[in-house]
Amino acid sequence: MQSDYWLLLFSFMTLGFFYIETEACMAAGVGGCQGLAGCPQTACGGGCHTPPVVCTNNCVVPPRPLPPPPPPPPPPACQCQPTHDCGRYGCYLRRNRVAAASVRTQQVNKDTKDTVSSSDLISFANQSQPEIADPRFPDNPANARFMRCCEDRDLPDACLVHCTFQKYTRDVLNSMYVKADGCPLPAAADIHFCAAQGKDHRSCCAQNGVTTTLAGEKCLVLCDQTPGQVTQLDLSYLACYDRFDSMKDCFYKQLNKHN
C-alpha cells in the first residue's frame, strides 16, 4: 500500500515537471521540444533563455543579445569667439594666411609694379619668403619671425604674448609649470621651437656655458630644436634652466645673423 502511494506521488511529480518544461520551451518559441527528454531542467535553467536550450530537433534558443555599449562622449569643444578657431591648446585667432601672403607680395613687388595673379599668389605663399618688416616689430625682425612662427602653429592668445625674446623668460616657464599662466605647459615646446626656429644651436650653447650646470651635456638637448628631435623632459633637466638666458641668446643671435 505504501509503495503504491509513493508510485502514485512520483507519477504526479513526473507529469508536473513534464508540463512545466513543455510550457517553458513552447514559451521560448522552440518547436519539437519533448518535455523532460528534449528540454531537461538542467539545461533549461528555468526559463529556456539563458543559457541556450538544445531540444530533440536540434533547435537552439540563443540568449538575448546585450545592448551595444554607449558611444564615447565627444571631445570637449572650445567655446571660441566668431573670430577664433579651436586648436590644440584652446582658441586661437583665425588668420587669413593667403591675405597675409598678399600683403608680403605687394611689398616685395611695389618697386617693380608687377601684377600678381591668384595662382602666383598661392604658389608664392607656399614658398620661403624674403624677410619683410612686421609693423608690430619695426626694429626687431627676430621678434617678428618668432611671433610669426607661433601664429603659424595656431597658439592661443595667452601663449602669443610670450612669443618675443623679451617676454619668453624663465619666470614665464615657471608660471606655466605651476599652472599660474593662461598658456598651457605643453605649448612651451612650440614656443621654444619657434624661438630656436627649428635649428640646431648646440655649438653656440656649448660656447655660452649651457653645459656648466649640474645636468651637464644633457642641457644641449634643449638647444637642438631640429624637427624630429623629441625628448621626454624630466626633473633631471631642471638645472638647465639656470642657463636659459644663454640658450635664448644663441637663438636670438642666429636669427639676427640672417636678417
MINU-33696 format. One record per residue (C-alpha): residue in three letters; z, x, y. Coordinates in steps of 0.05 Angstrom, whole numbers, plus 5000, padded with zeros to 4 digits. Example, Ala and Ser with C-alpha at 12.3 -4.5 7.8 and 13.67 -1.06 7.14 Angstrom:
BEGIN
ala515652464910ser514352734979
This chain:
BEGIN
met500050005000gln501950555048ser495550945030asp491450325046tyr494850285114trp493050995132leu485950895106leu485150285150leu488050645210phe483351235200ser477450765196phe479250445263met480151125296thr473351355270leu469950735297gly473450845364phe471151555371phe464151355349tyr463950825404ile466651305458glu461751855441thr455751385436glu457451085504ala458251775535cys451552015510met448051375530ala451051415599ala448252115605gly441251855591val440652215524gly436551835473gly437451925398cys444852105402gln448351945337gly455551885356leu460152405326ala454552725286gly449852815345cys454652885403pro461253175379gln467453125422thr468053885429ala461053945458cys461353315500gly467453535538gly469052805552gly463152665598cys456652955570his455253315636thr458653985635pro457454375591pro450454145567val450353675507val445553805449cys444153195407thr440753085340asn433853035370asn434853695408cys435253345475val439353715527val443153435586pro443454015637pro449454075683arg448653835753pro445954405797leu450454665850pro448354525922pro444855115956pro449255565999pro449255416073pro444355836115pro447456436151pro449356296223pro444156526274pro445757156313pro449357016378ala444356936435cys445357236503gln446756766559cys441857106607gln439356916675pro431956706680thr430257396707his433357746646asp431857816572cys436657926514gly436658646488arg440659076440tyr446459146488gly446158496526cys441958216583tyr437158686617leu432658566677arg425658356657arg420658836687asn413158786692arg411059456665val403659336679ala405359166751ala409459796756ala403560196729ser399159856780val403560106837arg403260816809thr395760756800gln394760536872gln398961126896val395061616854asn388361346878lys390061196950asp386461816975thr380161716934lys379660956946asp377460866874thr377360166845val381260096780ser379359556730ser384559176689ser382459536625asp383160206661leu389959996686ile392559836616ser389860486589phe392960856648ala399660516635asn399760786564gln398661506585ser403462006615gln403461906689pro403762406747glu410762416778ile410961916834ala416861886882asp421461306867pro423460956932arg430460886904phe430961646897pro426261926950asp429562616948asn431462656875pro425662606825ala430462796768asn434562176780ala428261766784arg425961996715phe433061896688met433261176713arg426161016691cys427761236620cys433960786619glu429860196644asp424460326592arg429860286538asp431959596564leu439059796581pro443159256616asp445059296689ala452159516671cys449060146639leu443660276691val449060436742his450661056701cys443361296697thr443761826751phe446362526746gln451762376797lys454261746762tyr453661976689thr460462326682arg465662486631asp470261966662val464861436651leu464461616577asn472061576571ser471860876602met466360656554tyr470360936495val476460516512lys472059906528ala474259926601asp466959956624gly461759396623cys456759846588pro457959846512leu459460516478pro453260516432ala448860526495ala451761216512ala446961516462asp441061226500ile443761456567his444862156540phe437862166511cys434961966578ala439062496615ala436163016569gln429262686570gly428962756494lys428563526498asp432064106463his436664456513arg440664866463ser438565536492cys440865346562cys447265036536ala449065676498gln447966076562asn452265576601gly458265666555val457865006518thr459665356452thr466065646480thr470265026463leu474464926401ala468564576369gly464165196377glu456965156355lys457564416337cys457064256411leu449864466412val448263826374leu449463456439cys444363896474asp438663756425gln436163066441thr429263116409pro427262466375gly429662416304gln435862836315val441262336295thr448362586285gln454562166269leu459562406320asp466962426305leu473362676337ser471563396320tyr466363366376leu471463136428ala472563846453cys465163906470tyr466163436529asp470263976563arg463364276577phe459963626593asp458063836663ser455064476635met450664066589lys448663596645asp446864196689cys441864426636phe438663736634tyr438263696710lys435264396718gln430064266665leu427863616699asn427363946767lys423364516738his417764026720asn417663676787
